[in-house]
Amino acid sequence: MPDTTRRHPHVVNHAEVEAVLQRSPDERFLLQRKKLGEAAGGRKLGCSLIDLPPGKRSWPFHCHLANEEAIFVLEGNGTLRIGDREVGVGPGDYFAFPPGVETAHQMTNTSNAPLRYLCISTMIAPEVTLYPDSDKIGVLAGVAPGGPPDPQALRCFLPRGAAVDYWEGE
């Protein structure tokens, strides 16, 4: 039986999407995320509605090597760290992060009020993510970044120095 509660399978209102709380163990990184793109059936373009509480950071400082990402600020104020600079952000600001180390980025809510923004990205797999502050890499294959978890997918985070020679163990 078709789903009659939605207007169309590719149309979704943010109120219809479950919010997921994402946090680090120490809660320096804490956000609420609604995956709008996934809920509307998007495959190659992701879009999440992010609510970032005062004093919190989104994700660790990172850059993507395959995917392009963008942020559009809806309400609130904060600070965007991009490359070697910090930029104040507010409603109406739009930021593009083409793949590459020079666009490593991280959003921080430096205000006393909530910060709400859309995070938009291509969903190319496989993806390699670099984390300059912690000198680690993330490798995702078999699932698009931010996509639904899949037990068959490769999801691996390693210190950059963990590399071995191509022939080791052969």
C-alpha positions in Angstrom: 0.0 0.0 0.0 1.5 3.4 -0.9 2.5 5.9 1.8 -0.4 8.4 1.8 1.0 10.5 4.6 3.5 12.2 2.3 2.7 14.5 -0.6 5.3 12.7 -2.8 8.2 10.3 -2.2 10.7 13.0 -3.2 9.1 15.8 -1.1 9.7 16.1 2.6 9.2 18.8 5.2 11.9 19.0 7.9 9.2 18.4 10.6 8.7 14.9 9.1 12.3 13.9 9.4 13.7 12.4 12.6 16.4 14.4 14.3 19.5 12.4 15.3 21.8 13.7 18.1 25.5 13.2 17.2 28.1 13.8 19.9 31.6 13.0 20.9 32.2 11.2 24.3 33.3 14.5 25.9 30.5 16.5 24.1 32.8 19.1 22.6 31.2 18.0 19.4 27.4 18.0 19.7 24.8 18.6 17.1 21.3 17.6 16.0 21.0 16.5 12.4 18.1 15.8 10.1 19.1 14.1 6.9 16.7 15.8 4.5 18.3 14.6 1.3 18.1 11.0 2.3 14.5 11.4 3.5 13.5 12.8 0.1 15.2 10.0 -1.7 18.3 11.9 -2.8 21.1 9.7 -4.1 23.9 11.9 -5.4 23.2 15.0 -3.4 22.9 15.1 0.4 21.4 17.8 2.5 21.2 17.9 6.3 19.6 20.4 8.6 22.0 21.0 11.5 21.2 22.6 14.8 24.4 23.4 16.7 24.0 24.4 20.4 25.9 27.4 21.9 29.6 26.6 22.6 29.6 23.4 20.6 31.5 22.3 17.4 30.0 20.3 14.5 32.5 17.7 13.4 36.3 17.7 13.8 38.3 19.9 11.4 38.3 18.0 8.2 38.4 18.0 4.4 37.1 15.7 1.8 39.1 14.4 -1.2 36.2 13.2 -3.3 33.1 15.2 -2.2 32.2 18.8 -2.4 30.4 20.3 0.5 28.5 23.6 1.2 26.9 25.3 4.2 24.1 27.9 4.2 23.4 29.6 7.5 19.7 29.9 8.3 19.8 31.5 11.7 22.3 32.2 14.5 25.9 33.2 14.5 29.2 31.3 14.9 32.7 30.9 13.6 33.7 28.9 10.6 37.3 27.6 10.5 38.3 27.2 6.9 41.9 26.4 6.0 44.2 28.6 8.1 41.5 31.2 8.8 38.5 31.8 11.0 35.5 33.6 9.6 32.4 34.9 11.5 29.1 33.5 10.1 25.5 34.6 10.3 22.1 34.3 8.5 22.3 34.3 4.8 26.0 33.3 4.6 26.9 30.5 2.1 30.2 28.6 2.0 31.6 26.2 -0.6 34.2 23.6 0.2 35.5 22.0 -3.0 37.5 18.8 -2.4 41.1 19.4 -1.1 43.2 20.2 1.9 42.9 23.9 1.5 39.2 23.8 2.3 39.4 21.8 5.6 36.6 23.2 7.7 34.8 23.1 11.0 31.8 25.1 12.3 31.7 26.3 15.9 28.8 28.0 17.6 30.6 30.9 19.4 27.3 32.6 20.4 24.8 32.2 23.2 22.0 31.1 20.9 21.4 28.1 18.6 23.1 28.1 15.2 21.0 26.5 12.4 22.3 25.7 8.9 22.0 23.5 5.9 24.9 21.3 5.1 24.8 20.2 1.4 27.2 17.7 -0.2 27.8 15.4 -3.1 27.6 11.8 -2.1 30.5 10.2 -4.0 31.8 6.9 -2.8 34.5 5.9 -2.1 35.6 8.9 0.0 38.8 9.8 1.8 38.6 12.4 4.6 41.6 14.0 6.1 41.6 15.3 9.7 44.6 17.8 10.0 44.3 18.4 13.7 44.5 14.7 14.7 46.6 13.7 11.7 44.3 10.8 10.8 42.4 9.7 7.7 39.0 8.3 7.1 38.1 5.9 4.3 34.6 5.1 3.3 33.7 2.6 0.6 30.5 0.8 -0.3 28.3 3.6 1.1 28.1 7.4 0.4 29.4 9.7 3.2 26.6 10.4 5.6 24.6 7.6 4.0 22.7 4.9 5.8 25.0 2.4 7.7 25.8 -0.8 5.8 27.5 -3.7 7.5 29.2 -4.6 4.1 30.7 -1.1 3.8 34.3 -0.2 4.6 34.4 2.5 7.3 37.9 3.0 8.6 39.7 5.7 10.6 43.5 5.5 10.9 46.4 7.6 12.0 48.2 8.8 8.8 51.4 7.1 9.9 49.7 3.6 10.0 50.6 3.0 6.3 52.4 -0.2 5.3 54.3 -1.0 2.2 52.2 -2.3 -0.7 54.1 -5.7 -0.6 54.0 -6.2 3.2 52.4 -9.5 4.1 52.4 -10.8 0.6 
